[in-house]
Amino acid sequence: MSRVFNFYAGPATLPLPVLERAQAEFVEYRGIGMSLIETSHRSAEYDEVHNGAVQGIRELLTVPDGYSILLVGGGATLQFSMVPMNILPEGAACDFLVTGSWGKKALADTRAYGRVNVLFDGADHAYTTLPEASAVRSTPGAAYLHLTSNETIGGVQYHRWPTVEAPIVADMSSDILSRPIPTESFGLIYAGAQKNLGPAGVTIVIVRDDLVERSPDSLGAYLSYKTHAKKNSLYNTPPVFSIYLVRLVLDWIRDQGGVPGIEARNTRKANKLYDAIDNAPGFFRCPVDGAARSHMNVVFRLPSEELEAQFVSAAKAEGMVGLKGHRDVGGIRASIYNAMPEEGVEALVAFMTEFVRTKG
């Protein structure tokens, strides 16, 4: 087997020990005579996996009492609608910080359910910067303030959090569990699993219980946070395999020293890659404001699109895939989520150095 270094933005690379354990347990799960994905989601075997995943999230993110942890389908995209459906009361308004493509999508869906005050829109800066956290003020009476903690396409990430009166709702799909966060400072956090937590198919929602109670009775059962909170996310058959992989990834994170250990490794990876960019200023260029540079999705440009295409092709030949930038912005994008080993970033840095030497 020859595994490449996978820099795709999502679905993204998973820890090799997790994949190997899943492979070993797939056909027959721990002596029960069948695969876990064949057994009942009401079985004792799945119950241990399900509750273990919920407890693992609670422990690793230090989620305090008074919060529910939900495991639901539909990806973060469904949460663009579920959030306002559940916690934006009729006639009320919410606030938005729009810092990239995913924030724009969440904004568009929210407007279908209520009024929105856009406090910041980074469009004038091509979504390469963030608002100063200390300057953000929520609108009096706002039901909540929504932000996207890390924008995968533009490569911007919050490194300081606003402090506001309204509950903060954060889409953390692409950087959850990559660093410690003050969970108690948020009213609701949601994250699709397929960047840092596992495969696509399950979404994590961490929601303060008083916000759960806002869910109107008029909602269909699956669309209501109340339903999932009351049923421990077992109202219907959950995405069993995805949750099982999440459980294994949580165990792997714990083995890496927990979230602080993961953060230290992520910081080293990001610093190595940004240093390689900054040390070749006439060749590589990162368009993102230095204070907002993402530790998950590193974006940069070369002097021409032709050179960028050569870079992507040559890197693939060297066992590094997924480096082409998003079609909306072009350039190069290296997604270096939790499971990207430091060796992968070091290989990319060495390749960049050689590419400058031969092409610069």
C-alpha beads as a LAMMPS data file, in Angstrom:
LAMMPS data file: protein, C-alpha beads

360 atoms
359 bonds

1 atom types
1 bond types

-500.0 500.0 xlo xhi
-500.0 500.0 ylo yhi
-500.0 500.0 zlo zhi

Masses

1 110.0

Atoms # bond

1 1 1 0.000 0.000 0.000
2 1 1 1.260 3.462 -0.884
3 1 1 -0.799 6.252 0.654
4 1 1 -0.489 9.773 -0.704
5 1 1 -0.532 12.962 1.352
6 1 1 -4.144 14.094 0.976
7 1 1 -4.587 17.879 1.038
8 1 1 -8.229 17.873 -0.107
9 1 1 -10.530 20.283 1.719
10 1 1 -13.202 17.687 2.411
11 1 1 -13.971 14.931 2.694
12 1 1 -10.497 15.058 4.139
13 1 1 -7.705 12.805 5.271
14 1 1 -8.383 10.600 8.290
15 1 1 -5.848 9.222 10.786
16 1 1 -4.323 6.016 9.440
17 1 1 -4.728 4.154 12.776
18 1 1 -8.456 4.940 12.642
19 1 1 -8.798 3.580 9.119
20 1 1 -6.857 0.463 10.006
21 1 1 -8.987 -0.225 13.078
22 1 1 -12.176 0.325 11.099
23 1 1 -10.872 -2.061 8.452
24 1 1 -10.137 -4.729 11.055
25 1 1 -13.567 -4.371 12.676
26 1 1 -15.700 -3.843 9.602
27 1 1 -16.800 -7.355 8.667
28 1 1 -17.193 -8.601 12.229
29 1 1 -17.416 -6.068 15.013
30 1 1 -15.734 -7.257 18.200
31 1 1 -16.962 -10.825 18.144
32 1 1 -20.703 -10.194 17.595
33 1 1 -20.786 -12.184 14.346
34 1 1 -21.715 -9.250 12.105
35 1 1 -20.674 -5.744 11.147
36 1 1 -21.656 -2.853 13.392
37 1 1 -23.504 -1.330 10.452
38 1 1 -25.708 -4.435 10.283
39 1 1 -26.758 -4.505 13.918
40 1 1 -29.640 -2.588 15.473
41 1 1 -29.032 1.000 16.451
42 1 1 -30.814 0.003 19.688
43 1 1 -28.253 -2.715 20.450
44 1 1 -25.836 -2.601 23.369
45 1 1 -22.904 -2.579 20.951
46 1 1 -24.097 0.506 19.103
47 1 1 -25.250 2.144 22.337
48 1 1 -21.644 2.071 23.567
49 1 1 -20.400 3.653 20.333
50 1 1 -23.093 6.333 20.249
51 1 1 -22.810 7.415 23.853
52 1 1 -19.044 7.150 23.685
53 1 1 -18.990 9.621 20.809
54 1 1 -21.222 12.068 22.668
55 1 1 -19.154 11.756 25.837
56 1 1 -15.908 12.087 23.909
57 1 1 -17.034 15.380 22.396
58 1 1 -18.148 16.616 25.816
59 1 1 -14.824 15.761 27.417
60 1 1 -12.476 16.926 24.655
61 1 1 -14.242 20.274 24.219
62 1 1 -14.982 20.646 27.950
63 1 1 -18.671 21.155 27.207
64 1 1 -20.299 22.336 30.457
65 1 1 -23.576 21.206 31.960
66 1 1 -26.585 22.884 30.389
67 1 1 -25.639 21.957 26.820
68 1 1 -26.991 19.151 24.634
69 1 1 -24.786 17.350 22.109
70 1 1 -26.737 16.214 19.057
71 1 1 -25.696 13.891 16.224
72 1 1 -27.792 14.626 13.140
73 1 1 -27.701 14.140 9.377
74 1 1 -27.806 16.656 6.555
75 1 1 -24.375 18.205 6.939
76 1 1 -23.709 21.759 8.054
77 1 1 -25.790 22.861 5.083
78 1 1 -28.963 21.618 6.782
79 1 1 -27.975 23.623 9.862
80 1 1 -28.061 26.795 7.762
81 1 1 -31.834 26.317 7.915
82 1 1 -32.266 24.391 11.170
83 1 1 -30.616 27.122 13.219
84 1 1 -33.076 29.893 12.273
85 1 1 -36.011 27.464 12.219
86 1 1 -35.269 26.551 15.834
87 1 1 -33.813 29.626 17.538
88 1 1 -34.905 32.654 15.489
89 1 1 -38.327 33.534 16.911
90 1 1 -40.996 34.878 14.596
91 1 1 -40.600 38.619 14.139
92 1 1 -37.086 38.672 15.619
93 1 1 -33.776 39.381 13.887
94 1 1 -30.305 37.881 14.115
95 1 1 -26.831 39.241 13.369
96 1 1 -24.283 37.911 10.868
97 1 1 -20.562 38.236 10.298
98 1 1 -20.021 37.228 6.658
99 1 1 -16.405 36.265 6.078
100 1 1 -16.527 33.954 3.064
101 1 1 -18.448 31.543 0.896
102 1 1 -19.891 29.421 3.709
103 1 1 -21.013 32.457 5.652
104 1 1 -22.755 33.721 2.512
105 1 1 -24.592 30.417 2.102
106 1 1 -25.710 30.430 5.736
107 1 1 -26.871 34.032 5.355
108 1 1 -28.928 33.262 2.249
109 1 1 -30.766 30.403 3.960
110 1 1 -31.350 32.371 7.160
111 1 1 -33.020 35.173 5.219
112 1 1 -35.704 32.688 4.195
113 1 1 -36.808 32.483 7.844
114 1 1 -36.380 35.946 9.310
115 1 1 -34.629 39.294 9.387
116 1 1 -30.850 39.542 9.391
117 1 1 -28.508 42.362 10.357
118 1 1 -25.188 42.000 8.526
119 1 1 -22.633 43.507 10.901
120 1 1 -19.628 42.716 8.707
121 1 1 -19.220 41.625 5.096
122 1 1 -15.707 40.971 3.868
123 1 1 -16.665 41.215 0.193
124 1 1 -14.889 44.552 -0.241
125 1 1 -11.658 42.829 0.806
126 1 1 -12.306 39.680 -1.274
127 1 1 -12.909 37.822 2.000
128 1 1 -9.237 37.936 2.971
129 1 1 -9.691 39.462 6.426
130 1 1 -11.916 39.324 9.519
131 1 1 -13.528 41.941 11.718
132 1 1 -11.597 42.955 14.818
133 1 1 -13.143 40.787 17.528
134 1 1 -13.118 43.512 20.175
135 1 1 -15.032 45.879 17.876
136 1 1 -17.975 43.540 17.209
137 1 1 -21.205 44.548 18.935
138 1 1 -24.443 42.637 18.586
139 1 1 -27.650 44.470 17.744
140 1 1 -29.831 45.112 20.822
141 1 1 -32.417 42.355 21.006
142 1 1 -30.761 40.142 18.366
143 1 1 -31.738 36.492 18.764
144 1 1 -28.144 35.421 18.070
145 1 1 -24.979 36.318 16.169
146 1 1 -23.758 33.880 13.511
147 1 1 -20.151 33.477 12.391
148 1 1 -18.061 30.940 10.498
149 1 1 -14.974 30.126 12.542
150 1 1 -12.873 29.014 9.551
151 1 1 -13.563 29.597 5.866
152 1 1 -12.159 26.713 3.835
153 1 1 -12.201 28.523 0.485
154 1 1 -10.702 31.866 1.474
155 1 1 -8.395 30.531 4.187
156 1 1 -9.420 32.897 6.999
157 1 1 -9.897 31.799 10.614
158 1 1 -10.854 33.494 13.861
159 1 1 -8.044 33.446 16.406
160 1 1 -9.945 35.692 18.835
161 1 1 -13.666 35.502 19.567
162 1 1 -16.115 38.407 19.804
163 1 1 -17.733 39.058 23.171
164 1 1 -21.331 40.136 22.596
165 1 1 -24.699 40.202 24.329
166 1 1 -26.420 37.880 21.853
167 1 1 -25.730 34.135 21.904
168 1 1 -22.995 33.294 19.409
169 1 1 -23.796 30.619 16.821
170 1 1 -20.669 29.259 15.132
171 1 1 -20.234 27.048 12.086
172 1 1 -17.059 25.183 13.105
173 1 1 -17.215 22.537 10.408
174 1 1 -13.620 22.947 9.303
175 1 1 -11.767 23.578 12.569
176 1 1 -13.679 21.887 15.387
177 1 1 -11.361 20.031 17.783
178 1 1 -8.311 21.625 16.161
179 1 1 -7.739 23.848 19.207
180 1 1 -9.296 24.486 22.616
181 1 1 -12.311 26.804 22.553
182 1 1 -14.301 28.508 25.326
183 1 1 -17.393 26.410 24.651
184 1 1 -19.352 28.226 27.330
185 1 1 -19.003 31.447 25.274
186 1 1 -21.167 30.002 22.492
187 1 1 -24.894 29.432 22.379
188 1 1 -24.673 26.888 19.568
189 1 1 -21.858 25.220 17.643
190 1 1 -22.384 23.036 14.599
191 1 1 -19.925 21.102 12.483
192 1 1 -20.060 18.646 9.640
193 1 1 -17.740 15.750 10.469
194 1 1 -15.846 15.422 7.202
195 1 1 -12.928 17.745 7.956
196 1 1 -11.654 16.911 11.444
197 1 1 -14.053 14.360 12.921
198 1 1 -14.736 11.545 10.476
199 1 1 -16.457 10.837 7.162
200 1 1 -19.394 12.751 5.766
201 1 1 -22.811 11.731 7.028
202 1 1 -23.087 13.106 10.557
203 1 1 -23.169 16.645 11.922
204 1 1 -22.350 17.625 15.489
205 1 1 -24.577 20.232 17.143
206 1 1 -23.646 21.540 20.598
207 1 1 -26.510 23.711 21.797
208 1 1 -27.329 25.447 25.051
209 1 1 -30.432 23.973 26.607
210 1 1 -32.297 27.272 26.863
211 1 1 -31.902 27.650 23.086
212 1 1 -33.237 24.138 22.575
213 1 1 -36.397 25.284 24.316
214 1 1 -36.904 27.961 21.648
215 1 1 -37.728 25.247 19.100
216 1 1 -41.341 25.875 18.054
217 1 1 -43.825 23.020 18.263
218 1 1 -44.833 23.715 14.665
219 1 1 -41.624 22.144 13.315
220 1 1 -41.569 18.681 11.834
221 1 1 -40.033 16.213 14.276
222 1 1 -36.638 15.731 12.618
223 1 1 -36.139 19.460 12.132
224 1 1 -36.577 20.208 15.835
225 1 1 -33.642 20.361 18.235
226 1 1 -36.101 19.366 20.973
227 1 1 -36.685 16.041 19.260
228 1 1 -32.999 15.163 19.051
229 1 1 -32.216 16.391 22.550
230 1 1 -35.064 14.391 24.126
231 1 1 -34.226 11.220 22.178
232 1 1 -30.423 11.382 22.565
233 1 1 -30.179 11.728 18.767
234 1 1 -31.896 8.341 18.372
235 1 1 -35.288 9.542 17.145
236 1 1 -34.613 7.696 13.903
237 1 1 -31.807 5.463 12.680
238 1 1 -28.664 7.575 12.990
239 1 1 -25.740 7.478 10.520
240 1 1 -24.187 4.545 12.363
241 1 1 -20.964 4.099 10.403
242 1 1 -20.136 7.804 10.415
243 1 1 -20.684 8.020 14.172
244 1 1 -18.551 4.918 14.705
245 1 1 -15.691 6.581 12.793
246 1 1 -16.175 9.768 14.809
247 1 1 -15.836 7.699 17.983
248 1 1 -12.544 6.261 16.743
249 1 1 -11.247 9.711 15.741
250 1 1 -12.103 11.077 19.198
251 1 1 -10.097 8.260 20.765
252 1 1 -7.204 9.089 18.421
253 1 1 -7.331 12.765 19.425
254 1 1 -7.178 11.742 23.063
255 1 1 -4.091 9.662 22.289
256 1 1 -2.409 12.720 20.712
257 1 1 -2.592 14.614 23.985
258 1 1 -6.173 15.770 23.562
259 1 1 -7.076 19.054 21.934
260 1 1 -4.057 20.941 23.384
261 1 1 -1.747 18.353 21.839
262 1 1 -3.547 18.615 18.504
263 1 1 -3.338 22.418 18.620
264 1 1 0.426 22.335 19.192
265 1 1 0.893 20.057 16.196
266 1 1 -1.441 22.130 14.018
267 1 1 0.438 25.312 14.925
268 1 1 3.762 23.747 13.968
269 1 1 2.358 22.580 10.632
270 1 1 0.850 25.954 9.797
271 1 1 4.005 27.863 10.768
272 1 1 6.173 25.641 8.574
273 1 1 3.918 26.144 5.572
274 1 1 3.457 29.896 5.981
275 1 1 7.213 30.303 6.477
276 1 1 7.782 28.529 3.157
277 1 1 5.385 30.972 1.488
278 1 1 6.804 34.080 3.145
279 1 1 10.397 33.055 2.494
280 1 1 9.796 33.161 -1.263
281 1 1 7.985 36.529 -1.580
282 1 1 8.717 36.956 -5.258
283 1 1 7.207 33.607 -6.086
284 1 1 4.597 32.603 -3.493
285 1 1 1.981 35.004 -2.146
286 1 1 -0.664 34.464 0.520
287 1 1 -3.515 36.973 0.030
288 1 1 -4.889 36.573 3.577
289 1 1 -4.385 39.187 6.282
290 1 1 -1.657 37.880 8.582
291 1 1 -3.843 38.039 11.691
292 1 1 -6.554 35.942 10.016
293 1 1 -4.507 33.199 8.381
294 1 1 -6.112 29.799 8.764
295 1 1 -4.271 26.909 10.398
296 1 1 -6.561 24.512 8.539
297 1 1 -6.665 25.765 4.933
298 1 1 -3.541 27.518 3.682
299 1 1 -4.130 29.379 0.417
300 1 1 -1.486 30.953 -1.787
301 1 1 -0.784 32.055 -5.332
302 1 1 2.092 31.675 -7.774
303 1 1 3.135 34.249 -10.394
304 1 1 0.847 32.767 -13.069
305 1 1 -1.996 30.315 -13.486
306 1 1 0.246 28.288 -15.775
307 1 1 2.775 27.846 -12.974
308 1 1 -0.029 26.971 -10.571
309 1 1 -1.210 24.203 -12.877
310 1 1 2.364 22.897 -13.160
311 1 1 2.696 23.027 -9.358
312 1 1 -0.452 20.955 -8.805
313 1 1 0.528 18.408 -11.461
314 1 1 4.103 18.026 -10.254
315 1 1 3.009 17.734 -6.621
316 1 1 0.584 14.957 -7.538
317 1 1 3.412 13.074 -9.238
318 1 1 5.294 13.324 -5.940
319 1 1 2.402 11.860 -3.940
320 1 1 0.672 15.064 -2.794
321 1 1 -2.923 15.441 -3.990
322 1 1 -5.764 17.916 -3.549
323 1 1 -3.701 21.108 -3.819
324 1 1 -5.711 22.886 -6.492
325 1 1 -7.502 25.949 -5.094
326 1 1 -11.282 26.173 -5.073
327 1 1 -12.742 26.959 -8.476
328 1 1 -14.170 30.272 -7.194
329 1 1 -10.767 31.704 -6.235
330 1 1 -8.121 29.628 -8.005
331 1 1 -4.551 29.355 -6.788
332 1 1 -3.283 26.695 -4.413
333 1 1 -4.941 25.404 -1.254
334 1 1 -3.339 23.018 1.215
335 1 1 -5.820 21.711 3.754
336 1 1 -3.839 20.569 6.788
337 1 1 -6.515 19.342 9.170
338 1 1 -5.835 17.403 12.369
339 1 1 -5.088 14.121 10.613
340 1 1 -2.540 15.575 8.175
341 1 1 0.793 14.330 9.576
342 1 1 3.652 16.753 10.022
343 1 1 5.557 14.657 7.497
344 1 1 2.998 15.652 4.875
345 1 1 3.573 19.345 5.456
346 1 1 7.333 18.838 5.511
347 1 1 7.130 17.019 2.175
348 1 1 5.106 19.880 0.721
349 1 1 7.570 22.481 2.028
350 1 1 10.489 20.575 0.506
351 1 1 8.612 20.349 -2.798
352 1 1 7.886 24.099 -2.711
353 1 1 11.557 24.886 -2.108
354 1 1 12.603 22.761 -5.068
355 1 1 9.852 24.187 -7.270
356 1 1 11.106 27.720 -6.597
357 1 1 14.658 26.654 -7.356
358 1 1 13.711 25.169 -10.724
359 1 1 10.937 27.535 -11.798
360 1 1 11.697 30.811 -10.026

Bonds

1 1 1 2
2 1 2 3
3 1 3 4
4 1 4 5
5 1 5 6
6 1 6 7
7 1 7 8
8 1 8 9
9 1 9 10
10 1 10 11
11 1 11 12
12 1 12 13
13 1 13 14
14 1 14 15
15 1 15 16
16 1 16 17
17 1 17 18
18 1 18 19
19 1 19 20
20 1 20 21
21 1 21 22
22 1 22 23
23 1 23 24
24 1 24 25
25 1 25 26
26 1 26 27
27 1 27 28
28 1 28 29
29 1 29 30
30 1 30 31
31 1 31 32
32 1 32 33
33 1 33 34
34 1 34 35
35 1 35 36
36 1 36 37
37 1 37 38
38 1 38 39
39 1 39 40
40 1 40 41
41 1 41 42
42 1 42 43
43 1 43 44
44 1 44 45
45 1 45 46
46 1 46 47
47 1 47 48
48 1 48 49
49 1 49 50
50 1 50 51
51 1 51 52
52 1 52 53
53 1 53 54
54 1 54 55
55 1 55 56
56 1 56 57
57 1 57 58
58 1 58 59
59 1 59 60
60 1 60 61
61 1 61 62
62 1 62 63
63 1 63 64
64 1 64 65
65 1 65 66
66 1 66 67
67 1 67 68
68 1 68 69
69 1 69 70
70 1 70 71
71 1 71 72
72 1 72 73
73 1 73 74
74 1 74 75
75 1 75 76
76 1 76 77
77 1 77 78
78 1 78 79
79 1 79 80
80 1 80 81
81 1 81 82
82 1 82 83
83 1 83 84
84 1 84 85
85 1 85 86
86 1 86 87
87 1 87 88
88 1 88 89
89 1 89 90
90 1 90 91
91 1 91 92
92 1 92 93
93 1 93 94
94 1 94 95
95 1 95 96
96 1 96 97
97 1 97 98
98 1 98 99
99 1 99 100
100 1 100 101
101 1 101 102
102 1 102 103
103 1 103 104
104 1 104 105
105 1 105 106
106 1 106 107
107 1 107 108
108 1 108 109
109 1 109 110
110 1 110 111
111 1 111 112
112 1 112 113
113 1 113 114
114 1 114 115
115 1 115 116
116 1 116 117
117 1 117 118
118 1 118 119
119 1 119 120
120 1 120 121
121 1 121 122
122 1 122 123
123 1 123 124
124 1 124 125
125 1 125 126
126 1 126 127
127 1 127 128
128 1 128 129
129 1 129 130
130 1 130 131
131 1 131 132
132 1 132 133
133 1 133 134
134 1 134 135
135 1 135 136
136 1 136 137
137 1 137 138
138 1 138 139
139 1 139 140
140 1 140 141
141 1 141 142
142 1 142 143
143 1 143 144
144 1 144 145
145 1 145 146
146 1 146 147
147 1 147 148
148 1 148 149
149 1 149 150
150 1 150 151
151 1 151 152
152 1 152 153
153 1 153 154
154 1 154 155
155 1 155 156
156 1 156 157
157 1 157 158
158 1 158 159
159 1 159 160
160 1 160 161
161 1 161 162
162 1 162 163
163 1 163 164
164 1 164 165
165 1 165 166
166 1 166 167
167 1 167 168
168 1 168 169
169 1 169 170
170 1 170 171
171 1 171 172
172 1 172 173
173 1 173 174
174 1 174 175
175 1 175 176
176 1 176 177
177 1 177 178
178 1 178 179
179 1 179 180
180 1 180 181
181 1 181 182
182 1 182 183
183 1 183 184
184 1 184 185
185 1 185 186
186 1 186 187
187 1 187 188
188 1 188 189
189 1 189 190
190 1 190 191
191 1 191 192
192 1 192 193
193 1 193 194
194 1 194 195
195 1 195 196
196 1 196 197
197 1 197 198
198 1 198 199
199 1 199 200
200 1 200 201
201 1 201 202
202 1 202 203
203 1 203 204
204 1 204 205
205 1 205 206
206 1 206 207
207 1 207 208
208 1 208 209
209 1 209 210
210 1 210 211
211 1 211 212
212 1 212 213
213 1 213 214
214 1 214 215
215 1 215 216
216 1 216 217
217 1 217 218
218 1 218 219
219 1 219 220
220 1 220 221
221 1 221 222
222 1 222 223
223 1 223 224
224 1 224 225
225 1 225 226
226 1 226 227
227 1 227 228
228 1 228 229
229 1 229 230
230 1 230 231
231 1 231 232
232 1 232 233
233 1 233 234
234 1 234 235
235 1 235 236
236 1 236 237
237 1 237 238
238 1 238 239
239 1 239 240
240 1 240 241
241 1 241 242
242 1 242 243
243 1 243 244
244 1 244 245
245 1 245 246
246 1 246 247
247 1 247 248
248 1 248 249
249 1 249 250
250 1 250 251
251 1 251 252
252 1 252 253
253 1 253 254
254 1 254 255
255 1 255 256
256 1 256 257
257 1 257 258
258 1 258 259
259 1 259 260
260 1 260 261
261 1 261 262
262 1 262 263
263 1 263 264
264 1 264 265
265 1 265 266
266 1 266 267
267 1 267 268
268 1 268 269
269 1 269 270
270 1 270 271
271 1 271 272
272 1 272 273
273 1 273 274
274 1 274 275
275 1 275 276
276 1 276 277
277 1 277 278
278 1 278 279
279 1 279 280
280 1 280 281
281 1 281 282
282 1 282 283
283 1 283 284
284 1 284 285
285 1 285 286
286 1 286 287
287 1 287 288
288 1 288 289
289 1 289 290
290 1 290 291
291 1 291 292
292 1 292 293
293 1 293 294
294 1 294 295
295 1 295 296
296 1 296 297
297 1 297 298
298 1 298 299
299 1 299 300
300 1 300 301
301 1 301 302
302 1 302 303
303 1 303 304
304 1 304 305
305 1 305 306
306 1 306 307
307 1 307 308
308 1 308 309
309 1 309 310
310 1 310 311
311 1 311 312
312 1 312 313
313 1 313 314
314 1 314 315
315 1 315 316
316 1 316 317
317 1 317 318
318 1 318 319
319 1 319 320
320 1 320 321
321 1 321 322
322 1 322 323
323 1 323 324
324 1 324 325
325 1 325 326
326 1 326 327
327 1 327 328
328 1 328 329
329 1 329 330
330 1 330 331
331 1 331 332
332 1 332 333
333 1 333 334
334 1 334 335
335 1 335 336
336 1 336 337
337 1 337 338
338 1 338 339
339 1 339 340
340 1 340 341
341 1 341 342
342 1 342 343
343 1 343 344
344 1 344 345
345 1 345 346
346 1 346 347
347 1 347 348
348 1 348 349
349 1 349 350
350 1 350 351
351 1 351 352
352 1 352 353
353 1 353 354
354 1 354 355
355 1 355 356
356 1 356 357
357 1 357 358
358 1 358 359
359 1 359 360
